[in-house]
Amino acid sequence: MALEWLEGIVTKIENETPNTKKFYFEIPSLEKFDFIPGQFVTLDLPIHEQRNKRWRSYSISSSPNGTNTFELVIVHMEGGLGTTYMFNELAVGSKVMLRGPQGVFVLPKSFENDIYFICTGTGIAPFRSMINYIHSNKIAHKNIHLIFGCRKLEDGLYINELKELEAKEAGFHFHPCYSRETAAPAGSHTGYVHPVYEALLKDGKETAHIYLCGWKAMIDDARKKLADLGLDKKQVHFESFG
Ligand SMILES: Cc1cc2nc3c(=O)[nH]c(=O)nc-3n(C[C@H](O)[C@H](O)[C@H](O)COP(=O)(O)OP(=O)(O)OC[C@H]3O[C@@H](n4cnc5c(N)ncnc54)[C@H](O)[C@@H]3O)c2cc1C
């Protein structure tokens, strides 16, 4: 069944990093916006005459909270039609047509083995939703490693929140990686995400499940490195932003 388009209203916009904003939405026609952590919504933005050229998808970064609200975290693409519109034109009270939830890149069904969430930039959105859901619903799990990559310290997303969660949630390990820093704070890394999971996977790689999210280049690299490590394709799940 085709999902219906609903009117969403922007309730808050926050600057997260120099080129990333958090957009908060409410869907007034719904009492509750139900979704599985990891799913995305599609926005219909007035950026093109042709309908399907106006659609842009965004993973939901908040977790279901029983209300009709949700949060997105969006990076401004230089010259990108959709994000330039959103960054310049959207304000509190703006109306946006949207549909969702969509997608099958969702919360793991089993938590019997170690889980790796690997992402760069706003690819953290579905994992932030999942880990907050796991924490607030007290879901039992083995090790969950969230390996997040960005360039500079100032590009970090949800860093303080996830560090705090790491201290509260036994078995949850947060590994921020900064590719353009020469020194990183305790518990963080310099360089790319890849060496971090390659080192951790020395133990338990036969049963671990890996979830990748972000732009195609990182996902392609990671899939190749995981195959080289001997992981089966069935252990690797991914959502590519493009
Ligand atoms: C399921 C899904 C979930 C998504 N979730 C998010 C999200 O949570 N947050 C978010 O910021 N974006 C997300 N995206 C990406 C988003 O849908 C748009 O593609 C993005 O915002 C660019 O839109 P735009 O209209 O500004 O750019 P466009 O006008 O569409 O042009 C951007 C073009 O450049 C390419 N491009 C731009 N930057 C890069 C890059 N760094 N690496 C590789 N290619 C690039 C794109 O593939 C595209 O062809 C998601 C995409 C999908 C499919």
The ligand as an SDF file (V2000), in Angstrom:
LIG
                    3D

 53 58  0  0  0  0  0  0  0  0999 V2000
   17.4850    6.2770    3.0300 C   0  0  0  0  0  0  0  0  0  0  0  0
   18.2390    7.5980    3.0650 C   0  0  0  0  0  0  0  0  0  0  0  0
   18.4010    8.2530    4.2590 C   0  0  0  0  0  0  0  0  0  0  0  0
   19.1050    9.4530    4.2970 C   0  0  0  0  0  0  0  0  0  0  0  0
   19.2660   10.0710    5.5030 N   0  0  0  0  0  0  0  0  0  0  0  0
   19.9670   11.2240    5.5770 C   0  0  0  0  0  0  0  0  0  0  0  0
   20.1620   11.8680    6.8320 C   0  0  0  0  0  0  0  0  0  0  0  0
   19.7040   11.4000    7.8940 O   0  0  0  0  0  0  0  0  0  0  0  0
   20.8580   13.0260    6.8590 N   0  0  0  0  0  0  0  0  0  0  0  0
   21.3900   13.5810    5.6980 C   0  0  0  0  0  0  0  0  0  0  0  0
   22.0280   14.6420    5.8020 O   0  0  0  0  0  0  0  0  0  0  0  0
   21.2130   12.9920    4.5060 N   0  0  0  0  0  0  0  0  0  0  0  0
   20.5090   11.8460    4.4010 C   0  0  0  0  0  0  0  0  0  0  0  0
   20.3030   11.2590    3.1710 N   0  0  0  0  0  0  0  0  0  0  0  0
   20.7480   11.9660    1.9460 C   0  0  0  0  0  0  0  0  0  0  0  0
   19.6130   12.8860    1.4350 C   0  0  0  0  0  0  0  0  0  0  0  0
   18.5200   12.1090    0.9960 O   0  0  0  0  0  0  0  0  0  0  0  0
   20.0470   13.7660    0.2630 C   0  0  0  0  0  0  0  0  0  0  0  0
   20.6270   12.9730   -0.7500 O   0  0  0  0  0  0  0  0  0  0  0  0
   21.0380   14.8400    0.6740 C   0  0  0  0  0  0  0  0  0  0  0  0
   20.4720   15.6510    1.6970 O   0  0  0  0  0  0  0  0  0  0  0  0
   21.4260   15.7340   -0.5210 C   0  0  0  0  0  0  0  0  0  0  0  0
   20.2760   16.3430   -1.0130 O   0  0  0  0  0  0  0  0  0  0  0  0
   20.3400   17.6940   -1.8370 P   0  0  0  0  0  0  0  0  0  0  0  0
   19.0200   17.8820   -2.4930 O   0  0  0  0  0  0  0  0  0  0  0  0
   20.8350   18.8130   -0.9900 O   0  0  0  0  0  0  0  0  0  0  0  0
   21.4500   17.4040   -2.9130 O   0  0  0  0  0  0  0  0  0  0  0  0
   21.1990   17.0800   -4.4720 P   0  0  0  0  0  0  0  0  0  0  0  0
   20.7140   18.2890   -5.1850 O   0  0  0  0  0  0  0  0  0  0  0  0
   20.3850   15.8430   -4.5600 O   0  0  0  0  0  0  0  0  0  0  0  0
   22.6830   16.7880   -4.9570 O   0  0  0  0  0  0  0  0  0  0  0  0
   23.6150   16.1050   -4.1850 C   0  0  0  0  0  0  0  0  0  0  0  0
   24.3530   15.1480   -5.1130 C   0  0  0  0  0  0  0  0  0  0  0  0
   25.6740   15.0150   -4.7180 O   0  0  0  0  0  0  0  0  0  0  0  0
   25.9120   13.7240   -4.2120 C   0  0  0  0  0  0  0  0  0  0  0  0
   26.6640   13.9670   -2.9660 N   0  0  0  0  0  0  0  0  0  0  0  0
   26.5980   15.0630   -2.2270 C   0  0  0  0  0  0  0  0  0  0  0  0
   27.4270   14.9730   -1.1860 N   0  0  0  0  0  0  0  0  0  0  0  0
   28.0300   13.7990   -1.2540 C   0  0  0  0  0  0  0  0  0  0  0  0
   28.9990   13.1390   -0.4640 C   0  0  0  0  0  0  0  0  0  0  0  0
   29.5080   13.6740    0.6710 N   0  0  0  0  0  0  0  0  0  0  0  0
   29.3910   11.9240   -0.8480 N   0  0  0  0  0  0  0  0  0  0  0  0
   28.8800   11.3620   -1.9450 C   0  0  0  0  0  0  0  0  0  0  0  0
   27.9550   11.9480   -2.7320 N   0  0  0  0  0  0  0  0  0  0  0  0
   27.5400   13.1410   -2.4000 C   0  0  0  0  0  0  0  0  0  0  0  0
   24.5680   13.0550   -4.0090 C   0  0  0  0  0  0  0  0  0  0  0  0
   24.5880   11.6480   -4.2320 O   0  0  0  0  0  0  0  0  0  0  0  0
   23.7340   13.7700   -5.0640 C   0  0  0  0  0  0  0  0  0  0  0  0
   23.8610   13.1340   -6.3120 O   0  0  0  0  0  0  0  0  0  0  0  0
   19.6340   10.0260    3.1110 C   0  0  0  0  0  0  0  0  0  0  0  0
   19.4540    9.3470    1.8990 C   0  0  0  0  0  0  0  0  0  0  0  0
   18.7710    8.1630    1.8710 C   0  0  0  0  0  0  0  0  0  0  0  0
   18.5910    7.4600    0.5510 C   0  0  0  0  0  0  0  0  0  0  0  0
  1  2  1  0
  2  3  1  0
  2 52  2  0
  3  4  2  0
  4  5  1  0
  4 50  1  0
  5  6  2  0
  6  7  1  0
  6 13  1  0
  7  8  2  0
  7  9  1  0
  9 10  1  0
 10 11  2  0
 10 12  1  0
 12 13  2  0
 13 14  1  0
 14 15  1  0
 14 50  1  0
 15 16  1  0
 16 17  1  0
 16 18  1  0
 18 19  1  0
 18 20  1  0
 20 21  1  0
 20 22  1  0
 22 23  1  0
 23 24  1  0
 24 25  2  0
 24 26  1  0
 24 27  1  0
 27 28  1  0
 28 29  2  0
 28 30  1  0
 28 31  1  0
 31 32  1  0
 32 33  1  0
 33 34  1  0
 33 48  1  0
 34 35  1  0
 35 36  1  0
 35 46  1  0
 36 37  1  0
 36 45  1  0
 37 38  2  0
 38 39  1  0
 39 40  1  0
 39 45  2  0
 40 41  1  0
 40 42  2  0
 42 43  1  0
 43 44  2  0
 44 45  1  0
 46 47  1  0
 46 48  1  0
 48 49  1  0
 50 51  2  0
 51 52  1  0
 52 53  1  0
M  END
$$$$
